[in-house]
Every structure is written in structure tokens, then in C-alpha cells.
Amino acid sequence: MSDSGLQAATTRMRDRGIDESAIRVFGHYYRELEAGTTGTIPEASIEPLGSTPALSDLTATEAERATALSHTVVIKLNGGLGTSMGLSGPKTALEVRDGLTFLDIIVRQVLALRRAHGVDLPLVLMDSFRTREESLGALAAYDELPVGDLPLDFLQNAEPKLTADGLDPVDWPDDPTLEWCPPGHGDIYVALASSGLLDALRSKGFRYAFLSNSDNLGATCEPEIPAWMAREGIPYVAEVCPRTINDRKGGHLARRRADGRIVLRDSAMVVPGEEHFFADNERHRVFHANNLWVDLDVLDAVLTARDGVLGLPIIVNRKTVDPSRKDSTKVIQIESAMGAAIETFEGSQALLVPRSRFRPVKTTNELLLLRSDLFDIDAAYDIVPTGSGPEPLVDLDGHYTLIDDFDTRFPRGVPSLAAATSFRVTGDVTFGADVVCAGDVVVSAAEDGAAFVEDGARLTGTATV
């Protein structure tokens, strides 16, 4: 570890055309990594978040909501490829239901809000170089989407992966693209500024940005929140949801004992041996939904004061240079989380929101739920439940992990889950049309070969086919 490693890394970044502000941020984290900073948050240094305001308690007039929305921009993180589901392009190009992709639904949600409130609400994607072309091609189908001369996207930055043993930029001639990685979604603030979009938005009177993951279709732009921020002078809001047993691995907010600031603790920031504290839902009762609201004027002022370096807590992500090859060179990816910015802004708030605002699709289990009769799409293109009961547990085995395999085994639609409390499938099972599940359902293939569930079958209990 020496200056030579940092010099080599920053030279590569300049050669690639990375903005100097992003290079300064990388240098900041490199020095922290070199000094042994782990980015962990010990349980003894924090206390539970405590009570928070709730979205259901906020009140604003229609005029206040419309005014706030007219000064708001929607920014979606759209850099993911969905490789864990077997996708090679942007994850948001995947069909969710009713012939609509993630991007189709997101665009139509924004257009519906414009019509409902009579405002020009911009939608902007933070793309990666791998998702940009296809995503912009999809947006081109919506002639009415652009707002003035504002761009429809900006690019996240890139940084070199570092060798774990020497902190030098890694070389991988087999596929040089694997020598690079995104700096985590905490890069959004730097990329927003370095792209010129932050200045462009502020010059046109936009004050608030709603930031969320593009695979979370529950993350709609709720005008009550920027109206609250405007009324109370709040610079930053993080949405949180009640924690369940399924959220034990999700990041949570807490208060730092040293100064009372709200901080984000993700799973990568847990001190080894303290995982039981992190997973304690009685102690840490809410989780971080990664739906964020930021006052752009305050963001600009803080970035200016800090020379573009917000100083978000470092996340040290240890991997191999080729994720598909565990024998490839061990590397470190320096990352940060955009939600960690909550500790940066004086007066930040957490806001308790309903679970309906957190509906990500990370696996085919969650995709099956969204494609089922448990949900529908309303006139505003919001994903809405068709019933009032809890969602059933869905557990599909490895035959269904990749989207092509999933679609092959549900060629005529997924089963009805309206009466199901759980749905588990083991083995190579293909389902016919109009299958209905009731109660706790376990479906297994009788042998190693393929099996088939007939059209119109009603499944209850354990079934071997």
C-alpha cells in the first residue's frame, strides 16, 4: 500500500474521463481504506431510532401538494443488470405484469401524477454505461416524457477495483470491463453534480429530488412529503417501514450516541459477532426502504462547502474480480450508500411509511408475487393489493432462479395465490393455466425428471407431481 496504488487508480480514472470531483471522492475513500477504516458501526455506539413522524399523519392542502410537486424531480437508480436473474440488459426492461416493464410502469406513474396535479414532473434515470442505451431507447416510446431541455438520464461514475493484498488497480486481460465497478449508489450525489444536472435543475426552480431504486415499484412520488419538507424546512427525509422477520438483513436507521445524529447501518457495516443485534426486530423496529428525499439547494451548499466530498461512511466490499470465478483475483470495491447521507444534513428526518411503498423485485420469488392475482395496476399505474391479508411466502428452488427458466415453467401465467398462505416448489415443475393454490402449498417433482401441473388444478397441502 502506497501512493503508487492511488496514483495508478486515479490515472486510470482520468484516462477514462471520470470527473475530478468523483476522483477526489475516490481518493478520500482510498486513504480511509489504507488507514484501516472498516466502516463498521458497533452496537454500543448507537441506540434505537425511536418514534418517527408517519406519512399518515401529514396533512397538506391540494394547493400545497401541487406546488411542492411542481418543484420536485423523480430520480431512479437504473444501473443494475439483474444478472442474478439471468438478465444481460437493464433489469428495468423486464416485464413485470400486463405486458408492462418496470420502465413502462415508472413512466406511466409519473405521467399520471402530472395529469392529476397539473405539473411538469421530470423523470431522470441514473444509468450505468451498461444500461444507458437500452433504457433511453425504451423511454423514447413516450414522446411526452421530456420536460424542456432536461436530460432523461445521467451516468453514474466508475472506479477501479483494487487488489485486496496491495490496493493496486486490478488487471484482468480476460475481460478488462471487469476491472471497473460502480462506487455504490452513494455516488448519486457526486454524479448529479458533476453531470451538471444539479445546476440545471436548480436553475429551473426544482428544489426537491425523490430518489429510489428502479426495481421498487412501490416507490411512487408522494406529494405530501415535499410539501412537508417545504413547510418545515426539512433538508432530507428517509422513508422507513416496520421491520418483519423477512427484513432482518435489511439496513436500519439508528441514533449515534456521540451526537444524536441519525445514521444508516447496512449489513456490511455490522461488526463481526454483532449480527444478532442487527437482526433484532424488537430493538431495531424499522428498516430503511431506500426511498429518499433531498433538498437540492441544501445538497448544493454542502457539496460546495466540502469540495464535492460528502464523506459518507465507507463500505468495503470484498469480492473476486470475476464474480463468476471464485479462483480469480481477490479485490476490494470501495462503495458508499446513498442513504448514509442522512447523517450529513442537519435536521434530517426519518418518516414511517406503509409497506406498500417497499415492493422491490430482487428475485423470481418476488416477481411471481407481482404477477399473481394478489396485485393489480390501478388507473395511476400504482401496484395495489387486491386483498387485505398478508402476502404468502414464496420459495422457488433453483430451477426458477433465472428469468428464462421461470417463464418456461409458467408459460400461461403464475398460479392464483389469493387463498394461499405459502407456496413452495421443489424440482422441475411446469404449471398449466388457471392453477389455484390454497393454504400452505408444497409442490415437488416426483423424480429428477420434469413434471407438469394440469390446467385448472387446485393445489392444497403437499403435492407430488
C-alpha positions in Angstrom: 0.0 0.0 0.0 1.5 3.3 -1.1 0.9 6.5 -3.0 1.6 4.5 -6.2 -1.6 2.5 -5.9 -3.7 5.6 -5.6 -1.8 7.3 -8.3 -2.3 4.4 -10.7 -6.0 4.2 -9.9 -6.7 7.9 -10.4 -4.7 7.9 -13.6 -7.0 5.2 -14.9 -10.0 7.3 -13.9 -8.7 10.4 -15.7 -7.9 8.4 -18.8 -11.5 7.1 -18.7 -12.8 10.7 -18.5 -14.1 10.5 -14.9 -14.9 13.9 -13.4 -12.4 15.3 -11.0 -14.9 15.6 -8.2 -15.5 11.8 -8.4 -11.7 11.3 -8.4 -11.4 13.3 -5.2 -14.1 11.2 -3.6 -12.3 8.0 -4.6 -9.1 9.4 -3.2 -10.9 10.2 0.1 -12.1 6.6 0.5 -8.8 5.2 -0.7 -7.0 6.9 2.2 -9.6 5.7 4.6 -9.2 2.1 3.3 -5.4 2.5 3.5 -5.7 3.6 7.1 -7.7 0.5 8.0 -11.1 2.1 8.2 -13.7 -0.6 8.1 -16.9 1.4 8.0 -18.4 -0.7 10.7 -20.9 0.7 13.3 -20.6 -1.0 16.7 -23.9 -1.6 18.5 -22.5 0.2 21.6 -22.1 3.4 19.5 -25.8 3.6 18.6 -29.3 3.5 20.2 -32.6 2.6 18.6 -34.1 5.2 16.3 -37.2 5.7 18.5 -40.5 7.2 17.4 -40.7 8.9 14.0 -43.3 11.0 12.2 -45.7 9.0 10.0 -46.8 9.7 6.4 -50.4 9.0 7.5 -50.1 11.9 10.0 -49.0 14.5 7.4 -51.6 16.9 6.2 -51.3 19.3 3.3 -53.8 21.1 1.0 -54.1 20.2 -2.6 -52.5 23.5 -3.5 -49.5 22.8 -1.2 -49.1 19.3 -2.7 -49.3 20.7 -6.3 -46.9 23.5 -5.5 -44.4 21.1 -3.9 -44.7 18.6 -6.7 -44.1 21.3 -9.3 -40.6 21.8 -7.7 -39.8 18.1 -7.5 -37.8 15.7 -9.7 -38.0 11.9 -9.7 -34.6 10.2 -9.9 -34.5 6.4 -10.3 -31.3 4.4 -9.8 -31.2 2.4 -13.0 -27.7 1.0 -13.2 -28.5 -2.7 -12.4 -28.4 -5.5 -14.9 -30.3 -8.1 -13.0 -27.5 -10.7 -13.6 -28.7 -12.7 -10.6 -31.9 -13.4 -12.5 -30.1 -14.2 -15.7 -30.6 -10.8 -17.4 -27.9 -9.2 -19.6 -29.5 -5.8 -20.1 -31.1 -3.4 -17.7 -33.3 -5.0 -15.1 -36.0 -2.4 -15.7 -36.5 -3.9 -19.2 -38.0 -7.0 -17.6 -41.8 -7.4 -18.0 -43.4 -7.2 -14.6 -47.1 -7.8 -15.5 -49.8 -7.0 -18.0 -47.2 -6.6 -20.8 -45.5 -3.7 -19.0 -41.9 -3.5 -17.9 -40.5 -1.7 -14.8 -39.7 1.4 -17.0 -43.2 1.4 -18.6 -44.8 1.4 -15.1 -42.4 4.1 -13.7 -43.0 6.4 -16.7 -46.8 5.9 -16.5 -46.8 6.6 -12.8 -45.0 9.9 -13.4 -47.3 10.9 -16.3 -50.4 10.1 -14.2 -49.0 12.4 -11.4 -48.5 15.2 -13.9 -52.2 14.9 -15.1 -53.5 14.6 -11.5 -51.8 17.7 -10.2 -51.2 19.8 -13.4 -47.4 19.9 -13.0 -44.3 19.2 -15.1 -42.7 16.4 -13.0 -39.4 15.3 -14.6 -38.2 11.7 -14.5 -34.5 11.2 -14.7 -32.6 7.9 -14.6 -29.1 7.4 -13.1 -27.8 4.9 -15.7 -24.6 2.9 -15.9 -22.8 2.6 -19.2 -24.3 -0.9 -19.5 -27.9 0.2 -19.1 -28.0 3.6 -20.8 -28.6 2.8 -24.5 -31.4 0.2 -23.9 -33.1 2.3 -21.2 -33.1 5.5 -23.3 -34.5 3.5 -26.2 -37.4 2.4 -24.0 -38.1 5.9 -22.9 -38.2 7.1 -26.5 -41.6 5.5 -26.8 -43.0 8.2 -24.6 -42.9 11.4 -26.6 -44.5 13.5 -23.8 -41.9 12.4 -21.2 -39.1 15.0 -21.6 -39.5 18.3 -19.6 -38.0 21.1 -21.6 -34.3 20.6 -22.3 -33.7 18.5 -19.2 -32.0 15.2 -20.0 -33.7 11.9 -19.3 -30.6 10.4 -17.6 -27.1 10.9 -16.3 -24.3 8.4 -15.8 -23.1 7.1 -12.6 -19.3 7.1 -12.1 -16.9 4.2 -12.3 -13.8 3.4 -10.3 -11.1 0.7 -10.5 -11.4 -2.5 -8.4 -8.4 -2.8 -6.1 -6.3 -5.8 -5.4 -7.1 -7.0 -1.8 -3.5 -7.5 -0.9 -1.9 -4.4 -2.3 -4.7 -1.8 -3.1 -3.5 -1.5 -6.7 -5.9 -1.3 -9.6 -6.5 -4.8 -10.7 -5.6 -6.1 -14.2 -7.8 -8.7 -15.8 -6.9 -9.1 -19.5 -9.6 -11.8 -20.0 -12.3 -9.1 -19.7 -11.0 -5.6 -19.0 -14.5 -4.3 -18.2 -14.4 -6.4 -15.0 -11.5 -4.2 -13.8 -14.1 -1.5 -13.1 -17.1 -1.2 -10.7 -19.6 1.4 -9.7 -18.9 3.3 -6.4 -22.2 2.2 -4.8 -25.3 4.2 -5.0 -23.9 6.8 -2.7 -22.3 8.1 -5.9 -25.6 9.6 -6.9 -24.9 12.9 -5.2 -21.5 13.3 -6.9 -22.8 12.2 -10.3 -25.8 14.5 -10.0 -23.4 17.5 -9.5 -20.6 16.5 -11.9 -23.0 15.8 -14.7 -24.3 19.4 -14.5 -27.8 18.2 -13.8 -27.9 19.6 -10.2 -27.2 23.1 -11.5 -29.7 22.6 -14.4 -32.5 21.5 -12.1 -31.9 24.3 -9.6 -31.8 26.9 -12.4 -35.2 25.8 -13.5 -36.7 26.1 -10.0 -36.6 22.5 -8.9 -36.0 22.2 -5.2 -36.6 18.6 -4.2 -35.5 15.2 -5.5 -37.1 11.9 -4.8 -34.5 9.1 -5.1 -35.4 5.4 -5.2 -34.4 2.1 -6.8 -36.0 1.5 -10.1 -36.9 -2.1 -9.2 -39.1 -0.8 -6.3 -42.5 -0.1 -8.0 -44.0 0.9 -4.6 -41.7 3.9 -4.5 -44.1 6.5 -6.1 -43.6 10.2 -5.8 -45.9 11.1 -2.9 -46.5 14.9 -3.0 -47.3 15.0 0.7 -43.7 14.6 1.5 -42.1 17.5 -0.3 -45.0 19.7 0.9 -44.0 18.7 4.5 -40.3 19.4 3.7 -41.2 22.9 2.4 -43.4 23.7 5.3 -41.0 22.5 8.0 -37.7 23.4 6.2 -36.5 19.7 6.3 -33.4 19.1 4.1 -33.5 15.3 3.9 -36.1 12.6 4.5 -35.6 8.8 4.6 -38.6 6.5 4.4 -38.7 3.6 6.8 -41.1 0.7 7.2 -42.0 -1.6 10.1 -39.5 -4.5 10.3 -40.6 -8.1 10.0 -38.7 -11.4 10.2 -38.1 -11.1 6.4 -36.3 -7.8 6.9 -33.6 -8.9 9.3 -30.9 -8.4 6.6 -32.1 -5.0 5.6 -30.4 -1.8 6.7 -31.9 0.2 9.5 -31.6 3.6 11.0 -30.4 4.4 14.5 -29.1 7.3 16.5 -25.4 7.8 17.1 -24.8 8.2 20.8 -22.0 10.7 20.3 -24.0 13.4 18.7 -27.6 12.2 18.3 -27.4 12.1 14.5 -29.5 9.6 12.6 -27.2 7.1 10.9 -27.8 4.2 8.5 -26.3 0.8 9.3 -26.4 -1.7 6.4 -25.5 -5.4 6.9 -21.9 -4.7 5.5 -21.4 -2.2 8.4 -22.1 -4.7 11.2 -19.2 -5.5 13.5 -18.4 -9.3 13.2 -20.1 -11.1 16.1 -22.8 -8.5 16.4 -25.2 -9.9 13.8 -27.7 -10.8 16.4 -28.1 -7.1 17.4 -28.6 -6.1 13.8 -31.3 -8.8 13.3 -33.1 -7.9 16.5 -36.5 -6.6 15.3 -37.6 -5.7 18.8 -34.6 -3.4 19.3 -34.4 -2.0 15.7 -38.1 -1.9 14.7 -38.0 -0.2 11.3 -35.9 -0.8 8.2 -34.6 1.7 5.6 -36.6 1.5 2.4 -34.0 3.4 0.3 -36.7 5.9 -0.7 -35.1 9.3 -0.1 -36.0 13.0 -0.4 -33.3 15.6 -0.7 -33.4 19.4 -0.8 -31.3 20.2 -3.8 -30.4 23.7 -2.6 -29.0 22.2 0.7 -27.2 19.4 -1.2 -25.5 22.0 -3.5 -24.4 24.1 -0.4 -23.0 21.0 1.4 -21.2 19.8 -1.7 -19.7 23.2 -2.3 -18.6 23.6 1.3 -16.9 20.1 1.2 -15.3 20.4 -2.3 -17.6 17.7 -3.6 -16.8 15.2 -0.9 -19.8 14.4 1.3 -17.7 11.9 3.4 -20.3 9.2 3.5 -19.3 6.2 5.6 -17.1 3.8 3.6 -18.4 0.3 2.7 -15.6 -2.2 2.0 -17.0 -4.8 -0.4 -14.7 -7.8 -0.8 -15.2 -9.9 -4.0 -13.3 -11.6 -6.8 -12.5 -9.6 -9.9 -14.7 -12.0 -11.9 -17.7 -12.7 -9.8 -18.4 -15.9 -11.6 -14.9 -17.3 -10.8 -14.1 -17.7 -7.1 -10.5 -18.5 -8.1 -10.0 -15.1 -9.7 -8.0 -12.3 -8.1 -9.5 -11.1 -4.8 -10.4 -7.4 -4.9 -11.9 -4.7 -2.9 -14.7 -2.4 -4.2 -14.9 0.9 -2.4 -18.6 1.8 -2.0 -21.0 4.1 -0.1 -24.7 4.0 0.4 -26.9 7.0 -0.7 -29.0 6.5 2.5 -25.9 7.2 4.6 -26.3 10.8 3.7 -28.9 11.2 6.4 -26.2 11.9 8.9 -24.7 14.7 6.7 -27.6 17.1 6.7 -28.6 19.0 9.8 -32.3 18.4 10.6 -32.7 15.2 8.6 -35.8 13.2 9.4 -37.0 9.6 9.1 -40.6 9.1 8.0 -42.6 6.0 8.7 -44.4 4.8 5.6 -46.7 1.8 4.8 -45.2 -1.4 3.5 -46.8 -0.7 0.1 -44.0 1.8 -0.6 -41.5 -1.0 -0.5 -42.1 -3.6 -3.2 -38.7 -4.5 -4.7 -38.1 -7.3 -7.1 -34.7 -8.9 -6.4 -35.6 -12.5 -7.2 -38.2 -14.5 -9.2 -40.0 -15.2 -5.9 -40.9 -11.5 -5.7 -41.6 -11.4 -9.4 -44.1 -14.2 -9.0 -46.0 -12.3 -6.3 -46.3 -9.2 -8.5 -47.5 -11.3 -11.5 -50.1 -13.1 -9.4 -53.7 -12.2 -8.6 -52.6 -10.7 -5.3 -51.9 -7.4 -7.1 -53.3 -5.2 -9.8 -52.4 -1.9 -11.5 -54.7 1.0 -10.9 -55.5 4.0 -13.1 -52.5 5.8 -11.7 -50.3 2.8 -12.5 -49.7 2.1 -8.9 -49.2 -1.5 -7.8 -52.2 -2.2 -5.5 -53.1 -5.3 -3.5 -56.4 -7.0 -4.4 -57.0 -8.2 -0.9 -56.2 -7.2 2.7 -54.4 -10.2 4.1 -50.7 -10.8 4.5 -48.7 -11.9 1.4 -47.9 -15.6 1.3 -44.3 -16.8 1.5 -43.0 -17.8 -1.9 -40.0 -20.1 -2.2 -39.0 -21.4 -5.6 -35.9 -23.7 -5.9 -33.0 -23.2 -8.3 -35.0 -24.4 -11.3 -36.7 -20.9 -11.3 -33.8 -18.6 -10.4 -33.2 -17.4 -14.0 -35.9 -15.5 -15.8 -35.9 -17.7 -18.9 -36.3 -20.8 -16.8 -39.0 -19.1 -14.7 -41.0 -18.1 -17.8 -40.6 -21.6 -19.3 -42.2 -23.2 -16.2 -45.1 -20.7 -16.0 -45.9 -20.4 -19.8 -49.5 -19.5 -19.3 -49.2 -17.4 -16.2 -48.5 -17.9 -12.5 -50.9 -19.7 -10.1 -53.6 -17.9 -8.2 -52.3 -17.1 -4.7 -55.3 -15.2 -3.3 -56.1 -18.1 -1.0 -52.6 -19.2 -0.3 -50.5 -18.7 2.8 -47.3 -20.1 1.3 -46.2 -21.6 -2.0 -43.0 -23.7 -2.3 -41.8 -25.6 -5.3 -39.0 -28.1 -5.5 -37.9 -29.7 -8.7 -38.5 -29.2 -12.4 -42.3 -28.5 -12.4 -44.2 -26.7 -15.2 -47.5 -25.2 -14.4 -50.6 -25.1 -16.6 -53.2 -22.3 -16.9 -55.6 -21.3 -14.1 -53.9 -23.2 -11.3 -55.2 -22.3 -7.9 -53.2 -22.5 -4.6 -55.0 -22.6 -1.2 -53.4 -22.6 2.2 -49.8 -23.9 2.6 -48.8 -25.4 -0.7 -45.7 -27.5 -1.4 -45.2 -28.9 -4.9 -42.5 -31.4 -5.7 -41.4 -33.2 -8.8 -41.8 -37.0 -8.2 -38.4 -37.8 -9.7 -35.4 -35.9 -11.1 -37.2 -35.5 -14.4 -39.7 -32.8 -15.4 -43.3 -32.8 -14.0 -46.4 -30.9 -15.0 -49.4 -29.4 -13.1 -52.5 -29.7 -15.2 -54.6 -26.7 -16.3 -57.2 -25.7 -13.7 -55.6 -27.8 -10.9 -56.4 -26.8 -7.3 -53.4 -27.3 -5.0 -53.6 -27.7 -1.3 -51.1 -29.1 1.2 -48.2 -31.2 -0.2 -48.5 -32.4 -3.8 -46.0 -34.6 -5.6 -46.4 -34.5 -9.4 
